[in-house]
Each structure stands twice: as C-alpha cells, then as structure tokens.
C-alpha cells in the first residue's frame, strides 16, 4: 500500500529561514484537529503541484512526537535538483493549503538499546531532532555527533548545544574538525545502537567501520533518501495496465506512472524501503540504478527496477505494472 493512500489536508502556518540553505515549515491540520501520532525518525511525503507535474517528496518530521498539534519539516534548497526544494523555498507561503501523507517510520529507534549513538551530517540532522525529543521524554541515554561544513550552514547547532550541551558534539569540516570514528565506536558500552543519517559517503564510512570492528548489523541503523535525478526522456510499456507512458527529463518513472493513474506502491520515494520494486518483463537498453535497495546481482540481472529513483536509456522497456 502506498504511503500516499492516506492523505492529510494541512495548512502552512509558519515558515522560518534557518540559514542560507534551509527553511523550516510548520503544518497544521486544515480545519483544526490533531495530527496522527508518530515516532522519532518518521517522515511524511509532501505533495507539490509544480506546474504540470505533481511532486511527492519525503521529509523527516522533526517536531516533538508528543505534540499532535503540528508537524515541522526542514527543506534544504538544492539549486541543481529537479525543482522540489526550489518549489518549497520559492513558492510555498504561510496560509497555503497542501497535502501530506500519514507518517511512515523506516528509521525508528530501537528502545531496547541501553544507549543511542547518533551520527549526523548536514541536513541529516532532522530525524534526530524528533528522536532526541522522544528519548529525552523517556529519559533514555543518547549521544549526538554532528558534522557540518561551518556554523553558517549548521542547522540547529545552537538549539542542540543549548538544550543538550553534554550530549552534543559538533564538528566543522572547514576548520579541519572530524569525527575520530574508530575511537568513538571503540569506547561505547555494550548494548549501544548506532544511527546514521547524512551524505551517502558518511553512511558507508560509518557502517563499514562499525561492521569491521565487530558491531552486529542489527544494531547499526541508517537512513538516506535519494532524490530522483533528471535524465534523458524514455518510454515505458506497462503490461498489466496496458498503457504506454513517457517519462520526462525532470520526472521520475514513479511520477510518470502516477500521472497515468497507475497504482505504484511506495513508502519512502527515495530508494530505501523497497516498496516500489518492480519486475522487468523485457528491456533493450541500459538501466541507471540509483537506489540502495537492490543488490548487485539483482541489478545485473536486468529483472528489477526501483521506479522512484532509477531510470532507463534504450529502445524498449516493459514493466509488470
């Protein structure tokens, strides 16, 4: 089932410029009333009517999970992206009515852990803000290590260091500061779980280092939503639906399916959850796999594609949709 099956009509009630790249948006239920309960690490999919294309982008909910009056998200502007972040930054105003999905959590805290070690990079701080609020309420032990370029683009650094000075460690890469990862991981007590959110290179670095040091896979948690990238237009035959669709240069395959009223399940829309995995019936061309769900063997087989982030270049593509 798609996360978008259950939608919530909301009104934008506040917009704050966090820094030169990031804006914070506050949503309240249109007409009043409580929003659904969520847990730290959850995201919502925001629907954006961008000219002829409807974009649905996932954003971590960063507000207090105990507060059902509103959700807040942060959007980092990407001037080279397909336009979703630019739409949020330049077109959304206080008072606008929008549509969001019910919360989905693919990055939940494991509350069996004796300690929660959080490692964030850049805008990857956002899911941790809600998780920290949840852990603080429950009086659980956490430690945050947050790497950013410098103070001017360090989202929520002042808030974190003010409210959680003993738990928060900030690293400015422009000043040559970096996390001593092996020492950090080596010094953790038994029962610690590690959580990573940030650029792909950071996630890979932490995950592989922890694994090489003997950390069990089940105690290493990470989240990375990949934004769909632009590419050459291509044509797809959807066999079940008996439809031929065109995927535009700045449109994902998943968006093109939805525009043709074809049901395509999803949870994250960022290549992470596996819900939109689609079987390939036949193809003549090259797949551009951008997800981190399929393994190397599945990609080489040419029998699977993740339409939320991956593309195709070639003469023909037939999918089981």
SULBEL-V272851 format. One record per backbone hydrogen bond with DSSP energy under -0.5 kcal/mol. NH is the residue of the N-H (numbers start at 0). CO is the residue of the C=O. E is the energy in kcal/mol with one decimal. If there is no record, write none. Layout:
nh = {NH | NH}
co = {CO | CO}
e = {E | E}
//
This chain:
nh = {2 | 4 | 5 | 6 | 7 | 9 | 9 | 10 | 11 | 12 | 12 | 13 | 15 | 17 | 17 | 18 | 19 | 22 | 23 | 24 | 25 | 26 | 27 | 29 | 31 | 34 | 37 | 41 | 42 | 43 | 45 | 45 | 46 | 47 | 49 | 49 | 50 | 52 | 54 | 54 | 56 | 58 | 60 | 61 | 61 | 62 | 66 | 67 | 70 | 72 | 74 | 75 | 76 | 76 | 78 | 80 | 86 | 87 | 88 | 89 | 90 | 91 | 94 | 95 | 97 | 98 | 99 | 100 | 101 | 101 | 103 | 105 | 108 | 110 | 112 | 113 | 114 | 115 | 116 | 116 | 117 | 117 | 118 | 119 | 120 | 121 | 123 | 124 | 125 | 127 | 128 | 128 | 129 | 130 | 131 | 132 | 133 | 134 | 135 | 136 | 137 | 138 | 138 | 139 | 142 | 143 | 144 | 145 | 146 | 146 | 147 | 147 | 152 | 153 | 154 | 156 | 159 | 160 | 161 | 162 | 163 | 166 | 167 | 168 | 170 | 172 | 172 | 173 | 174 | 175 | 176 | 180 | 183 | 184 | 185 | 186 | 187 | 191 | 192 | 193 | 194 | 195 | 196 | 197 | 202 | 203 | 204 | 205 | 206 | 207 | 208 | 209 | 210 | 211 | 212 | 213 | 214 | 218 | 219 | 220 | 220 | 222 | 225 | 225 | 228 | 230 | 233 | 235 | 236 | 237 | 237 | 238 | 238 | 241 | 242 | 244 | 244 | 246 | 247 | 250 | 252 | 253 | 255 | 256 | 257 | 258 | 259 | 259 | 260 | 261 | 262 | 276 | 277 | 279 | 280 | 280 | 281 | 283 | 285 | 287 | 288 | 291 | 298 | 299 | 300 | 301 | 301 | 302 | 303 | 304 | 306 | 306 | 308 | 309 | 310 | 312 | 314 | 315 | 317 | 318 | 319 | 320}
co = {265 | 1 | 2 | 4 | 99 | 7 | 97 | 27 | 95 | 10 | 25 | 25 | 23 | 15 | 21 | 21 | 151 | 74 | 15 | 72 | 13 | 70 | 10 | 8 | 28 | 67 | 64 | 38 | 103 | 58 | 43 | 56 | 98 | 54 | 47 | 52 | 48 | 49 | 47 | 52 | 45 | 43 | 41 | 59 | 71 | 71 | 63 | 65 | 26 | 24 | 22 | 73 | 20 | 74 | 76 | 77 | 82 | 83 | 84 | 85 | 86 | 86 | 11 | 92 | 9 | 46 | 7 | 44 | 2 | 5 | 42 | 103 | 39 | 108 | 109 | 190 | 190 | 140 | 114 | 192 | 115 | 142 | 194 | 144 | 196 | 146 | 120 | 121 | 122 | 124 | 124 | 125 | 125 | 126 | 127 | 128 | 129 | 130 | 131 | 132 | 133 | 134 | 135 | 134 | 115 | 166 | 117 | 168 | 119 | 144 | 145 | 170 | 149 | 150 | 152 | 153 | 155 | 156 | 157 | 158 | 159 | 163 | 163 | 143 | 145 | 147 | 170 | 148 | 171 | 172 | 171 | 178 | 179 | 180 | 181 | 182 | 184 | 188 | 114 | 218 | 116 | 220 | 118 | 222 | 198 | 199 | 200 | 201 | 202 | 203 | 204 | 205 | 206 | 207 | 208 | 210 | 209 | 215 | 216 | 193 | 218 | 195 | 223 | 269 | 308 | 248 | 246 | 244 | 316 | 235 | 242 | 236 | 318 | 237 | 237 | 235 | 242 | 233 | 245 | 247 | 309 | 306 | 251 | 252 | 253 | 254 | 255 | 256 | 257 | 256 | 260 | 273 | 304 | 302 | 278 | 317 | 317 | 315 | 312 | 310 | 286 | 270 | 294 | 295 | 296 | 297 | 298 | 297 | 297 | 277 | 275 | 304 | 305 | 305 | 287 | 285 | 283 | 283 | 281 | 236 | 278 | 318}
e = {-2.2 | -1.6 | -0.8 | -0.7 | -3.2 | -0.5 | -2.7 | -3.1 | -2.9 | -0.6 | -2.4 | -0.9 | -2.4 | -0.9 | -1.6 | -1.6 | -0.5 | -1.9 | -3.3 | -2.6 | -2.5 | -3.1 | -2.2 | -2.3 | -2.2 | -3.0 | -0.5 | -1.8 | -2.9 | -2.5 | -0.6 | -3.0 | -2.8 | -3.5 | -1.3 | -2.2 | -1.0 | -2.2 | -3.1 | -0.7 | -2.0 | -2.5 | -2.5 | -0.6 | -2.7 | -0.7 | -2.2 | -0.7 | -2.1 | -2.1 | -2.8 | -0.5 | -3.3 | -0.5 | -0.6 | -1.5 | -2.3 | -2.0 | -2.3 | -2.8 | -2.4 | -1.1 | -3.4 | -2.1 | -2.9 | -0.6 | -2.4 | -1.4 | -0.7 | -1.6 | -2.3 | -0.6 | -0.6 | -0.9 | -2.0 | -2.2 | -1.0 | -2.1 | -0.6 | -3.2 | -0.6 | -3.3 | -2.8 | -2.6 | -1.8 | -1.9 | -2.1 | -1.2 | -1.7 | -0.6 | -1.1 | -0.8 | -0.9 | -1.8 | -3.1 | -1.5 | -2.2 | -2.9 | -2.6 | -2.0 | -1.9 | -0.7 | -0.6 | -2.7 | -2.3 | -3.1 | -2.7 | -3.0 | -2.7 | -0.5 | -0.5 | -2.8 | -0.9 | -0.7 | -1.3 | -1.5 | -2.3 | -2.7 | -1.8 | -2.4 | -2.4 | -0.9 | -1.5 | -1.9 | -2.4 | -2.5 | -0.7 | -2.4 | -1.1 | -1.8 | -2.1 | -1.7 | -2.5 | -3.0 | -2.3 | -1.3 | -1.3 | -1.3 | -2.5 | -2.6 | -2.9 | -2.3 | -1.9 | -0.7 | -2.2 | -2.6 | -2.3 | -2.7 | -2.7 | -2.7 | -2.1 | -2.7 | -2.5 | -2.3 | -1.3 | -1.5 | -2.6 | -1.7 | -1.7 | -3.0 | -0.6 | -2.0 | -0.6 | -2.6 | -0.6 | -2.0 | -1.6 | -2.5 | -2.7 | -0.6 | -3.5 | -0.8 | -2.3 | -1.3 | -1.7 | -2.8 | -0.5 | -3.3 | -0.6 | -1.5 | -0.5 | -2.3 | -2.2 | -2.1 | -2.3 | -2.3 | -1.0 | -0.6 | -1.8 | -2.3 | -0.5 | -1.2 | -2.5 | -2.3 | -0.6 | -2.3 | -1.4 | -2.8 | -3.9 | -2.9 | -0.6 | -2.1 | -2.1 | -2.3 | -1.5 | -0.7 | -0.8 | -0.7 | -0.5 | -1.7 | -0.7 | -0.7 | -1.3 | -2.4 | -2.0 | -2.9 | -2.1 | -1.3 | -2.8 | -2.6 | -2.5 | -1.6}
//
